[in-house]
Amino acid sequence: MPVLTDWCRLRPGYHLYPNRREPSAASVLVIKALRHQDDSRDVH
């Protein structure tokens, strides 16, 4: 059951909320892979 739907707008794309003090090795790898994938799409 959705709650506070006016406050919860869905946006396209990835949304990660990692621990900013010490990100896990796995989350660092995922973020790097996503950034690399996004960078490769920008090349024409």
mmCIF entry with sequence, helices, sheets and N, C-alpha, C, O atoms, coordinates in Angstrom:
data_MODEL
# 
_entry.id   MODEL 
# 
_entity.id                         1 
_entity.type                       polymer 
_entity.pdbx_number_of_molecules   1 
# 
_entity_poly.entity_id                      1 
_entity_poly.type                           'polypeptide(L)' 
_entity_poly.nstd_linkage                   no 
_entity_poly.nstd_monomer                   no 
_entity_poly.pdbx_seq_one_letter_code       MPVLTDWCRLRPGYHLYPNRREPSAASVLVIKALRHQDDSRDVH 
_entity_poly.pdbx_seq_one_letter_code_can   MPVLTDWCRLRPGYHLYPNRREPSAASVLVIKALRHQDDSRDVH 
_entity_poly.pdbx_strand_id                 A 
# 
loop_
_entity_poly_seq.entity_id 
_entity_poly_seq.num 
_entity_poly_seq.mon_id 
_entity_poly_seq.hetero 
1 1  MET n 
1 2  PRO n 
1 3  VAL n 
1 4  LEU n 
1 5  THR n 
1 6  ASP n 
1 7  TRP n 
1 8  CYS n 
1 9  ARG n 
1 10 LEU n 
1 11 ARG n 
1 12 PRO n 
1 13 GLY n 
1 14 TYR n 
1 15 HIS n 
1 16 LEU n 
1 17 TYR n 
1 18 PRO n 
1 19 ASN n 
1 20 ARG n 
1 21 ARG n 
1 22 GLU n 
1 23 PRO n 
1 24 SER n 
1 25 ALA n 
1 26 ALA n 
1 27 SER n 
1 28 VAL n 
1 29 LEU n 
1 30 VAL n 
1 31 ILE n 
1 32 LYS n 
1 33 ALA n 
1 34 LEU n 
1 35 ARG n 
1 36 HIS n 
1 37 GLN n 
1 38 ASP n 
1 39 ASP n 
1 40 SER n 
1 41 ARG n 
1 42 ASP n 
1 43 VAL n 
1 44 HIS n 
# 
_struct_asym.id          A 
_struct_asym.entity_id   1 
# 
_struct_conf.conf_type_id            HELX_P 
_struct_conf.id                      HELX_P1 
_struct_conf.pdbx_PDB_helix_id       AA1 
_struct_conf.beg_label_comp_id       ALA 
_struct_conf.beg_label_asym_id       A 
_struct_conf.beg_label_seq_id        25 
_struct_conf.pdbx_beg_PDB_ins_code   ? 
_struct_conf.end_label_comp_id       ASP 
_struct_conf.end_label_asym_id       A 
_struct_conf.end_label_seq_id        42 
_struct_conf.pdbx_end_PDB_ins_code   ? 
_struct_conf.beg_auth_comp_id        ALA 
_struct_conf.beg_auth_asym_id        A 
_struct_conf.beg_auth_seq_id         25 
_struct_conf.end_auth_comp_id        ASP 
_struct_conf.end_auth_asym_id        A 
_struct_conf.end_auth_seq_id         42 
_struct_conf.pdbx_PDB_helix_class    1 
_struct_conf.details                 ? 
_struct_conf.pdbx_PDB_helix_length   18 
# 
_struct_conf_type.id          HELX_P 
_struct_conf_type.criteria    ? 
_struct_conf_type.reference   ? 
# 
loop_
_atom_site.group_PDB 
_atom_site.id 
_atom_site.type_symbol 
_atom_site.label_atom_id 
_atom_site.label_alt_id 
_atom_site.label_comp_id 
_atom_site.label_asym_id 
_atom_site.label_entity_id 
_atom_site.label_seq_id 
_atom_site.pdbx_PDB_ins_code 
_atom_site.Cartn_x 
_atom_site.Cartn_y 
_atom_site.Cartn_z 
_atom_site.occupancy 
_atom_site.B_iso_or_equiv 
_atom_site.pdbx_formal_charge 
_atom_site.auth_seq_id 
_atom_site.auth_comp_id 
_atom_site.auth_asym_id 
_atom_site.auth_atom_id 
_atom_site.pdbx_PDB_model_num 
ATOM 1   N N  . MET A 1 1  ? 0.838  -1.168 0.000   1.00 0.00 ? 1  MET A N  1 
ATOM 2   C CA . MET A 1 1  ? 0.000  0.000  0.000   1.00 0.00 ? 1  MET A CA 1 
ATOM 3   C C  . MET A 1 1  ? 0.892  1.244  0.000   1.00 0.00 ? 1  MET A C  1 
ATOM 4   O O  . MET A 1 1  ? 1.653  1.450  0.946   1.00 0.00 ? 1  MET A O  1 
ATOM 5   N N  . PRO A 1 2  ? 0.813  2.064  -1.029  1.00 0.00 ? 2  PRO A N  1 
ATOM 6   C CA . PRO A 1 2  ? 1.616  3.278  -1.082  1.00 0.00 ? 2  PRO A CA 1 
ATOM 7   C C  . PRO A 1 2  ? 1.207  4.264  0.016   1.00 0.00 ? 2  PRO A C  1 
ATOM 8   O O  . PRO A 1 2  ? 0.026  4.436  0.318   1.00 0.00 ? 2  PRO A O  1 
ATOM 9   N N  . VAL A 1 3  ? 2.204  4.893  0.590   1.00 0.00 ? 3  VAL A N  1 
ATOM 10  C CA . VAL A 1 3  ? 1.980  5.892  1.628   1.00 0.00 ? 3  VAL A CA 1 
ATOM 11  C C  . VAL A 1 3  ? 2.666  7.179  1.193   1.00 0.00 ? 3  VAL A C  1 
ATOM 12  O O  . VAL A 1 3  ? 3.781  7.140  0.673   1.00 0.00 ? 3  VAL A O  1 
ATOM 13  N N  . LEU A 1 4  ? 2.026  8.298  1.396   1.00 0.00 ? 4  LEU A N  1 
ATOM 14  C CA . LEU A 1 4  ? 2.568  9.615  1.051   1.00 0.00 ? 4  LEU A CA 1 
ATOM 15  C C  . LEU A 1 4  ? 2.982  9.683  -0.424  1.00 0.00 ? 4  LEU A C  1 
ATOM 16  O O  . LEU A 1 4  ? 4.097  10.094 -0.748  1.00 0.00 ? 4  LEU A O  1 
ATOM 17  N N  . THR A 1 5  ? 2.092  9.285  -1.288  1.00 0.00 ? 5  THR A N  1 
ATOM 18  C CA . THR A 1 5  ? 2.419  9.234  -2.715  1.00 0.00 ? 5  THR A CA 1 
ATOM 19  C C  . THR A 1 5  ? 2.778  10.604 -3.285  1.00 0.00 ? 5  THR A C  1 
ATOM 20  O O  . THR A 1 5  ? 3.544  10.685 -4.246  1.00 0.00 ? 5  THR A O  1 
ATOM 21  N N  . ASP A 1 6  ? 2.245  11.675 -2.716  1.00 0.00 ? 6  ASP A N  1 
ATOM 22  C CA . ASP A 1 6  ? 2.616  13.016 -3.194  1.00 0.00 ? 6  ASP A CA 1 
ATOM 23  C C  . ASP A 1 6  ? 4.070  13.332 -2.910  1.00 0.00 ? 6  ASP A C  1 
ATOM 24  O O  . ASP A 1 6  ? 4.667  14.161 -3.597  1.00 0.00 ? 6  ASP A O  1 
ATOM 25  N N  . TRP A 1 7  ? 4.647  12.692 -1.915  1.00 0.00 ? 7  TRP A N  1 
ATOM 26  C CA . TRP A 1 7  ? 6.028  12.952 -1.508  1.00 0.00 ? 7  TRP A CA 1 
ATOM 27  C C  . TRP A 1 7  ? 7.001  11.965 -2.135  1.00 0.00 ? 7  TRP A C  1 
ATOM 28  O O  . TRP A 1 7  ? 8.213  12.169 -2.059  1.00 0.00 ? 7  TRP A O  1 
ATOM 29  N N  . CYS A 1 8  ? 6.508  10.921 -2.741  1.00 0.00 ? 8  CYS A N  1 
ATOM 30  C CA . CYS A 1 8  ? 7.373  9.860  -3.270  1.00 0.00 ? 8  CYS A CA 1 
ATOM 31  C C  . CYS A 1 8  ? 7.248  9.811  -4.785  1.00 0.00 ? 8  CYS A C  1 
ATOM 32  O O  . CYS A 1 8  ? 6.494  9.008  -5.334  1.00 0.00 ? 8  CYS A O  1 
ATOM 33  N N  . ARG A 1 9  ? 7.986  10.666 -5.439  1.00 0.00 ? 9  ARG A N  1 
ATOM 34  C CA . ARG A 1 9  ? 7.957  10.673 -6.898  1.00 0.00 ? 9  ARG A CA 1 
ATOM 35  C C  . ARG A 1 9  ? 9.003  9.704  -7.423  1.00 0.00 ? 9  ARG A C  1 
ATOM 36  O O  . ARG A 1 9  ? 10.153 9.710  -6.985  1.00 0.00 ? 9  ARG A O  1 
ATOM 37  N N  . LEU A 1 10 ? 8.589  8.879  -8.360  1.00 0.00 ? 10 LEU A N  1 
ATOM 38  C CA . LEU A 1 10 ? 9.515  7.938  -8.973  1.00 0.00 ? 10 LEU A CA 1 
ATOM 39  C C  . LEU A 1 10 ? 10.273 8.641  -10.082 1.00 0.00 ? 10 LEU A C  1 
ATOM 40  O O  . LEU A 1 10 ? 9.696  9.385  -10.875 1.00 0.00 ? 10 LEU A O  1 
ATOM 41  N N  . ARG A 1 11 ? 11.557 8.400  -10.127 1.00 0.00 ? 11 ARG A N  1 
ATOM 42  C CA . ARG A 1 11 ? 12.408 8.985  -11.158 1.00 0.00 ? 11 ARG A CA 1 
ATOM 43  C C  . ARG A 1 11 ? 13.125 7.859  -11.877 1.00 0.00 ? 11 ARG A C  1 
ATOM 44  O O  . ARG A 1 11 ? 13.459 6.847  -11.261 1.00 0.00 ? 11 ARG A O  1 
ATOM 45  N N  . PRO A 1 12 ? 13.366 8.018  -13.167 1.00 0.00 ? 12 PRO A N  1 
ATOM 46  C CA . PRO A 1 12 ? 14.073 6.969  -13.900 1.00 0.00 ? 12 PRO A CA 1 
ATOM 47  C C  . PRO A 1 12 ? 15.532 6.901  -13.465 1.00 0.00 ? 12 PRO A C  1 
ATOM 48  O O  . PRO A 1 12 ? 16.097 7.886  -12.989 1.00 0.00 ? 12 PRO A O  1 
ATOM 49  N N  . GLY A 1 13 ? 16.125 5.746  -13.631 1.00 0.00 ? 13 GLY A N  1 
ATOM 50  C CA . GLY A 1 13 ? 17.539 5.581  -13.324 1.00 0.00 ? 13 GLY A CA 1 
ATOM 51  C C  . GLY A 1 13 ? 17.773 4.810  -12.040 1.00 0.00 ? 13 GLY A C  1 
ATOM 52  O O  . GLY A 1 13 ? 16.843 4.318  -11.402 1.00 0.00 ? 13 GLY A O  1 
ATOM 53  N N  . TYR A 1 14 ? 19.029 4.724  -11.686 1.00 0.00 ? 14 TYR A N  1 
ATOM 54  C CA . TYR A 1 14 ? 19.434 3.988  -10.504 1.00 0.00 ? 14 TYR A CA 1 
ATOM 55  C C  . TYR A 1 14 ? 19.455 4.907  -9.288  1.00 0.00 ? 14 TYR A C  1 
ATOM 56  O O  . TYR A 1 14 ? 19.813 6.081  -9.386  1.00 0.00 ? 14 TYR A O  1 
ATOM 57  N N  . HIS A 1 15 ? 19.072 4.364  -8.159  1.00 0.00 ? 15 HIS A N  1 
ATOM 58  C CA . HIS A 1 15 ? 19.074 5.127  -6.919  1.00 0.00 ? 15 HIS A CA 1 
ATOM 59  C C  . HIS A 1 15 ? 19.733 4.282  -5.846  1.00 0.00 ? 15 HIS A C  1 
ATOM 60  O O  . HIS A 1 15 ? 19.156 3.305  -5.368  1.00 0.00 ? 15 HIS A O  1 
ATOM 61  N N  . LEU A 1 16 ? 20.925 4.656  -5.479  1.00 0.00 ? 16 LEU A N  1 
ATOM 62  C CA . LEU A 1 16 ? 21.663 3.931  -4.449  1.00 0.00 ? 16 LEU A CA 1 
ATOM 63  C C  . LEU A 1 16 ? 21.863 4.833  -3.246  1.00 0.00 ? 16 LEU A C  1 
ATOM 64  O O  . LEU A 1 16 ? 22.094 6.034  -3.388  1.00 0.00 ? 16 LEU A O  1 
ATOM 65  N N  . TYR A 1 17 ? 21.776 4.257  -2.082  1.00 0.00 ? 17 TYR A N  1 
ATOM 66  C CA . TYR A 1 17 ? 21.995 5.003  -0.859  1.00 0.00 ? 17 TYR A CA 1 
ATOM 67  C C  . TYR A 1 17 ? 23.066 4.299  -0.035  1.00 0.00 ? 17 TYR A C  1 
ATOM 68  O O  . TYR A 1 17 ? 22.767 3.714  1.006   1.00 0.00 ? 17 TYR A O  1 
ATOM 69  N N  . PRO A 1 18 ? 24.318 4.354  -0.498  1.00 0.00 ? 18 PRO A N  1 
ATOM 70  C CA . PRO A 1 18 ? 25.382 3.645  0.223   1.00 0.00 ? 18 PRO A CA 1 
ATOM 71  C C  . PRO A 1 18 ? 25.793 4.398  1.485   1.00 0.00 ? 18 PRO A C  1 
ATOM 72  O O  . PRO A 1 18 ? 25.510 5.586  1.643   1.00 0.00 ? 18 PRO A O  1 
ATOM 73  N N  . ASN A 1 19 ? 26.455 3.688  2.361   1.00 0.00 ? 19 ASN A N  1 
ATOM 74  C CA . ASN A 1 19 ? 27.047 4.316  3.537   1.00 0.00 ? 19 ASN A CA 1 
ATOM 75  C C  . ASN A 1 19 ? 28.183 5.197  3.033   1.00 0.00 ? 19 ASN A C  1 
ATOM 76  O O  . ASN A 1 19 ? 29.140 4.680  2.455   1.00 0.00 ? 19 ASN A O  1 
ATOM 77  N N  . ARG A 1 20 ? 28.110 6.469  3.226   1.00 0.00 ? 20 ARG A N  1 
ATOM 78  C CA . ARG A 1 20 ? 29.083 7.393  2.644   1.00 0.00 ? 20 ARG A CA 1 
ATOM 79  C C  . ARG A 1 20 ? 30.423 7.366  3.368   1.00 0.00 ? 20 ARG A C  1 
ATOM 80  O O  . ARG A 1 20 ? 31.437 7.751  2.786   1.00 0.00 ? 20 ARG A O  1 
ATOM 81  N N  . ARG A 1 21 ? 30.455 6.932  4.590   1.00 0.00 ? 21 ARG A N  1 
ATOM 82  C CA . ARG A 1 21 ? 31.732 6.904  5.314   1.00 0.00 ? 21 ARG A CA 1 
ATOM 83  C C  . ARG A 1 21 ? 32.625 5.763  4.842   1.00 0.00 ? 21 ARG A C  1 
ATOM 84  O O  . ARG A 1 21 ? 33.811 5.962  4.578   1.00 0.00 ? 21 ARG A O  1 
ATOM 85  N N  . GLU A 1 22 ? 32.061 4.591  4.739   1.00 0.00 ? 22 GLU A N  1 
ATOM 86  C CA . GLU A 1 22 ? 32.831 3.427  4.278   1.00 0.00 ? 22 GLU A CA 1 
ATOM 87  C C  . GLU A 1 22 ? 31.975 2.558  3.377   1.00 0.00 ? 22 GLU A C  1 
ATOM 88  O O  . GLU A 1 22 ? 31.315 1.633  3.850   1.00 0.00 ? 22 GLU A O  1 
ATOM 89  N N  . PRO A 1 23 ? 31.978 2.846  2.083   1.00 0.00 ? 23 PRO A N  1 
ATOM 90  C CA . PRO A 1 23 ? 31.197 1.992  1.179   1.00 0.00 ? 23 PRO A CA 1 
ATOM 91  C C  . PRO A 1 23 ? 31.829 0.607  1.090   1.00 0.00 ? 23 PRO A C  1 
ATOM 92  O O  . PRO A 1 23 ? 33.051 0.465  1.144   1.00 0.00 ? 23 PRO A O  1 
ATOM 93  N N  . SER A 1 24 ? 30.990 -0.399 0.955   1.00 0.00 ? 24 SER A N  1 
ATOM 94  C CA . SER A 1 24 ? 31.509 -1.760 0.829   1.00 0.00 ? 24 SER A CA 1 
ATOM 95  C C  . SER A 1 24 ? 32.206 -1.924 -0.514  1.00 0.00 ? 24 SER A C  1 
ATOM 96  O O  . SER A 1 24 ? 31.937 -1.180 -1.457  1.00 0.00 ? 24 SER A O  1 
ATOM 97  N N  . ALA A 1 25 ? 33.088 -2.886 -0.593  1.00 0.00 ? 25 ALA A N  1 
ATOM 98  C CA . ALA A 1 25 ? 33.805 -3.147 -1.842  1.00 0.00 ? 25 ALA A CA 1 
ATOM 99  C C  . ALA A 1 25 ? 32.824 -3.498 -2.956  1.00 0.00 ? 25 ALA A C  1 
ATOM 100 O O  . ALA A 1 25 ? 33.018 -3.106 -4.106  1.00 0.00 ? 25 ALA A O  1 
ATOM 101 N N  . ALA A 1 26 ? 31.777 -4.234 -2.614  1.00 0.00 ? 26 ALA A N  1 
ATOM 102 C CA . ALA A 1 26 ? 30.790 -4.617 -3.620  1.00 0.00 ? 26 ALA A CA 1 
ATOM 103 C C  . ALA A 1 26 ? 30.055 -3.399 -4.165  1.00 0.00 ? 26 ALA A C  1 
ATOM 104 O O  . ALA A 1 26 ? 29.849 -3.292 -5.374  1.00 0.00 ? 26 ALA A O  1 
ATOM 105 N N  . SER A 1 27 ? 29.656 -2.478 -3.284  1.00 0.00 ? 27 SER A N  1 
ATOM 106 C CA . SER A 1 27 ? 28.939 -1.298 -3.766  1.00 0.00 ? 27 SER A CA 1 
ATOM 107 C C  . SER A 1 27 ? 29.848 -0.401 -4.603  1.00 0.00 ? 27 SER A C  1 
ATOM 108 O O  . SER A 1 27 ? 29.384 0.217  -5.561  1.00 0.00 ? 27 SER A O  1 
ATOM 109 N N  . VAL A 1 28 ? 31.129 -0.319 -4.259  1.00 0.00 ? 28 VAL A N  1 
ATOM 110 C CA . VAL A 1 28 ? 32.078 0.463  -5.055  1.00 0.00 ? 28 VAL A CA 1 
ATOM 111 C C  . VAL A 1 28 ? 32.190 -0.127 -6.454  1.00 0.00 ? 28 VAL A C  1 
ATOM 112 O O  . VAL A 1 28 ? 32.201 0.612  -7.438  1.00 0.00 ? 28 VAL A O  1 
ATOM 113 N N  . LEU A 1 29 ? 32.274 -1.439 -6.552  1.00 0.00 ? 29 LEU A N  1 
ATOM 114 C CA . LEU A 1 29 ? 32.369 -2.090 -7.862  1.00 0.00 ? 29 LEU A CA 1 
ATOM 115 C C  . LEU A 1 29 ? 31.117 -1.881 -8.698  1.00 0.00 ? 29 LEU A C  1 
ATOM 116 O O  . LEU A 1 29 ? 31.203 -1.645 -9.903  1.00 0.00 ? 29 LEU A O  1 
ATOM 117 N N  . VAL A 1 30 ? 29.965 -1.965 -8.066  1.00 0.00 ? 30 VAL A N  1 
ATOM 118 C CA . VAL A 1 30 ? 28.710 -1.755 -8.801  1.00 0.00 ? 30 VAL A CA 1 
ATOM 119 C C  . VAL A 1 30 ? 28.642 -0.330 -9.325  1.00 0.00 ? 30 VAL A C  1 
ATOM 120 O O  . VAL A 1 30 ? 28.282 -0.115 -10.483 1.00 0.00 ? 30 VAL A O  1 
ATOM 121 N N  . ILE A 1 31 ? 28.980 0.640  -8.496  1.00 0.00 ? 31 ILE A N  1 
ATOM 122 C CA . ILE A 1 31 ? 28.932 2.037  -8.913  1.00 0.00 ? 31 ILE A CA 1 
ATOM 123 C C  . ILE A 1 31 ? 29.915 2.298  -10.041 1.00 0.00 ? 31 ILE A C  1 
ATOM 124 O O  . ILE A 1 31 ? 29.583 2.991  -11.002 1.00 0.00 ? 31 ILE A O  1 
ATOM 125 N N  . LYS A 1 32 ? 31.138 1.745  -9.935  1.00 0.00 ? 32 LYS A N  1 
ATOM 126 C CA . LYS A 1 32 ? 32.120 1.917  -11.009 1.00 0.00 ? 32 LYS A CA 1 
ATOM 127 C C  . LYS A 1 32 ? 31.631 1.294  -12.313 1.00 0.00 ? 32 LYS A C  1 
ATOM 128 O O  . LYS A 1 32 ? 31.800 1.873  -13.386 1.00 0.00 ? 32 LYS A O  1 
ATOM 129 N N  . ALA A 1 33 ? 31.027 0.117  -12.217 1.00 0.00 ? 33 ALA A N  1 
ATOM 130 C CA . ALA A 1 33 ? 30.528 -0.558 -13.417 1.00 0.00 ? 33 ALA A CA 1 
ATOM 131 C C  . ALA A 1 33 ? 29.402 0.249  -14.063 1.00 0.00 ? 33 ALA A C  1 
ATOM 132 O O  . ALA A 1 33 ? 29.349 0.371  -15.287 1.00 0.00 ? 33 ALA A O  1 
ATOM 133 N N  . LEU A 1 34 ? 28.510 0.796  -13.250 1.00 0.00 ? 34 LEU A N  1 
ATOM 134 C CA . LEU A 1 34 ? 27.414 1.592  -13.798 1.00 0.00 ? 34 LEU A CA 1 
ATOM 135 C C  . LEU A 1 34 ? 27.934 2.873  -14.442 1.00 0.00 ? 34 LEU A C  1 
ATOM 136 O O  . LEU A 1 34 ? 27.452 3.283  -15.497 1.00 0.00 ? 34 LEU A O  1 
ATOM 137 N N  . ARG A 1 35 ? 28.906 3.494  -13.812 1.00 0.00 ? 35 ARG A N  1 
ATOM 138 C CA . ARG A 1 35 ? 29.479 4.711  -14.394 1.00 0.00 ? 35 ARG A CA 1 
ATOM 139 C C  . ARG A 1 35 ? 30.191 4.403  -15.698 1.00 0.00 ? 35 ARG A C  1 
ATOM 140 O O  . ARG A 1 35 ? 30.082 5.161  -16.662 1.00 0.00 ? 35 ARG A O  1 
ATOM 141 N N  . HIS A 1 36 ? 30.917 3.297  -15.734 1.00 0.00 ? 36 HIS A N  1 
ATOM 142 C CA . HIS A 1 36 ? 31.625 2.900  -16.954 1.00 0.00 ? 36 HIS A CA 1 
ATOM 143 C C  . HIS A 1 36 ? 30.631 2.602  -18.067 1.00 0.00 ? 36 HIS A C  1 
ATOM 144 O O  . HIS A 1 36 ? 30.839 2.993  -19.216 1.00 0.00 ? 36 HIS A O  1 
ATOM 145 N N  . GLN A 1 37 ? 29.546 1.906  -17.721 1.00 0.00 ? 37 GLN A N  1 
ATOM 146 C CA . GLN A 1 37 ? 28.519 1.583  -18.709 1.00 0.00 ? 37 GLN A CA 1 
ATOM 147 C C  . GLN A 1 37 ? 27.895 2.866  -19.251 1.00 0.00 ? 37 GLN A C  1 
ATOM 148 O O  . GLN A 1 37 ? 27.647 2.976  -20.451 1.00 0.00 ? 37 GLN A O  1 
ATOM 149 N N  . ASP A 1 38 ? 27.643 3.832  -18.375 1.00 0.00 ? 38 ASP A N  1 
ATOM 150 C CA . ASP A 1 38 ? 27.056 5.097  -18.799 1.00 0.00 ? 38 ASP A CA 1 
ATOM 151 C C  . ASP A 1 38 ? 28.036 5.882  -19.674 1.00 0.00 ? 38 ASP A C  1 
ATOM 152 O O  . ASP A 1 38 ? 27.626 6.492  -20.661 1.00 0.00 ? 38 ASP A O  1 
ATOM 153 N N  . ASP A 1 39 ? 29.334 5.874  -19.321 1.00 0.00 ? 39 ASP A N  1 
ATOM 154 C CA . ASP A 1 39 ? 30.342 6.565  -20.109 1.00 0.00 ? 39 ASP A CA 1 
ATOM 155 C C  . ASP A 1 39 ? 30.470 5.974  -21.497 1.00 0.00 ? 39 ASP A C  1 
ATOM 156 O O  . ASP A 1 39 ? 30.678 6.706  -22.465 1.00 0.00 ? 39 ASP A O  1 
ATOM 157 N N  . SER A 1 40 ? 30.349 4.651  -21.612 1.00 0.00 ? 40 SER A N  1 
ATOM 158 C CA . SER A 1 40 ? 30.501 4.012  -22.916 1.00 0.00 ? 40 SER A CA 1 
ATOM 159 C C  . SER A 1 40 ? 29.324 4.343  -23.824 1.00 0.00 ? 40 SER A C  1 
ATOM 160 O O  . SER A 1 40 ? 29.458 4.273  -25.046 1.00 0.00 ? 40 SER A O  1 
ATOM 161 N N  . ARG A 1 41 ? 28.186 4.698  -23.262 1.00 0.00 ? 41 ARG A N  1 
ATOM 162 C CA . ARG A 1 41 ? 27.028 5.082  -24.081 1.00 0.00 ? 41 ARG A CA 1 
ATOM 163 C C  . ARG A 1 41 ? 27.207 6.473  -24.666 1.00 0.00 ? 41 ARG A C  1 
ATOM 164 O O  . ARG A 1 41 ? 26.642 6.776  -25.717 1.00 0.00 ? 41 ARG A O  1 
ATOM 165 N N  . ASP A 1 42 ? 27.984 7.323  -24.005 1.00 0.00 ? 42 ASP A N  1 
ATOM 166 C CA . ASP A 1 42 ? 28.186 8.692  -24.479 1.00 0.00 ? 42 ASP A CA 1 
ATOM 167 C C  . ASP A 1 42 ? 29.102 8.781  -25.681 1.00 0.00 ? 42 ASP A C  1 
ATOM 168 O O  . ASP A 1 42 ? 29.082 9.783  -26.395 1.00 0.00 ? 42 ASP A O  1 
ATOM 169 N N  . VAL A 1 43 ? 29.908 7.752  -25.921 1.00 0.00 ? 43 VAL A N  1 
ATOM 170 C CA . VAL A 1 43 ? 30.855 7.760  -27.041 1.00 0.00 ? 43 VAL A CA 1 
ATOM 171 C C  . VAL A 1 43 ? 30.063 7.527  -28.332 1.00 0.00 ? 43 VAL A C  1 
ATOM 172 O O  . VAL A 1 43 ? 29.231 6.624  -28.411 1.00 0.00 ? 43 VAL A O  1 
ATOM 173 N N  . HIS A 1 44 ? 30.338 8.350  -29.328 1.00 0.00 ? 44 HIS A N  1 
ATOM 174 C CA . HIS A 1 44 ? 29.610 8.233  -30.605 1.00 0.00 ? 44 HIS A CA 1 
ATOM 175 C C  . HIS A 1 44 ? 30.487 7.575  -31.623 1.00 0.00 ? 44 HIS A C  1 
ATOM 176 O O  . HIS A 1 44 ? 30.069 7.380  -32.764 1.00 0.00 ? 44 HIS A O  1 
# 
